[in-house]
Amino acid sequence: MAAVDPAEPRHVTRLVLLTTSHRVAPGLLSRDAWQYLETGELLTSSADHPLARILRQEGLVVAVLEAASAASVARSLLDRAQQSPHPVVWLSGDDGDPGLADALAPLLAAAAEQGQAIELEVVHGSFDLPGARLLDLIAIMDRLRSPGGCPWDAEQTHRSLAPYLLEESYETLEAIESDDVDALREELGDLLLQVVFHSRLGEEDPDRPWSVDDVAAGIVAKLVHRHPHVFSTAPGDGSADGSADGSADGSAQPALTAEHVEANWEVLKAAEKGRSSVLDGVPMSLPALSLAAKVVGRASRAGLSVDVEEPDLPDDLTSEQLGLLLLGVVSAGRRLGLDAETALREAVRGFAGLVRLAEAQRTG
């Protein structure tokens, strides 16, 4: 039998700092977390801790430790741990209890010098899933729109927010064009705020309320349906909607290249929305250049023969040269008292009419 060292402490103090994510449903914890919760003495700084409610429903006792500072919390936790025969489990707050680890460090060092065996363990009870921080944005938006929130946010409507949506979109495009990754991340955040803001307004609609979850569900369903080459069932089994290729009407073709994917997208979109023309759904309020590119592109992908009088340009024309040509056209129009935006928009409308005529002739 091995000899027992009388200098070895007989009681091992065990202190557990249990961290959880408030973005994960309370109770969805790791196995290690539940083991400590079921065997330890549970403490928290607030009776409203989301995990405390779940634990009480499971019959566990959660005591509230009222302390004014991180230093006093550290001292109280160590005192409780030294007196308890069970592990003392501290339920960390949503903010991670800043300063608590720094306050514990000197206390643990002093206890070690006195020969006290103290085991401190940090247990991560739950982790954020990708996209979990979106929940924080939704919570912030709810706070801003709720009574006692921000007066300016409370007054906004879909229409009043429209200019900001357009402005943030252009600022995002500018960040992309300037290859400024940091600015792009910031501008995408501003753009995301617009989506969440409009979704929050949708929740308040008295007749047909909808939420950000409905927005997300809609785009998820759309992406799945328009990517049958990715989300359809195994070959030969058919898809959930009964077509062999995953489309609603079986007209989409197997996606072998990016071009096939783009063609399938248009076919599936037309079937979804019951569109009779390739130009249906094109917002005519787009800026003239974007509108022209959209309409010409739709007609080209549909294989419609609609002549466009193109200037005689070299095949090796660069983007910079094209930009200078367009700038020259705008400058010449301005000198002649003509607005290039209006002129191009009128030309696109005329071209769109020819496209629809070509469609009618093809189907007739």
Secondary structure, 3 states (H helix, E strand, C coil): CCCCCCCCCCCEEEEEEEECCCCCCCCCCCHHHHHHHHHCEEEECCCCCHHHHHHHHCCCCEEECCCCCHHHHHHHHHHHHHHCCCCEEEECCCCCCCCHHHHHHHHHHHHHHCCCEEEEEEEECCCCCCCCHHHHHHHHHHHHHCCCCCHHHHHCCHHHHHHHHHHHHHHHHHHHHCCCHHHHHHHHHHHHHHHHHHHHHHHCCCCCCCCHHHHHHHHHHHHHHCCHHHHCCCCCCCCCCCCCCCCCCCCCCCCCCHHHHHHHHHHHHHHHHCCCCCCCCCCCCCCHHHHHHHHHHHHHHCCCCCCCCCCCCCCCCCHHHHHHHHHHHHHHHHHCCCCHHHHHHHHHHHHHHHHHHHHHHHHC
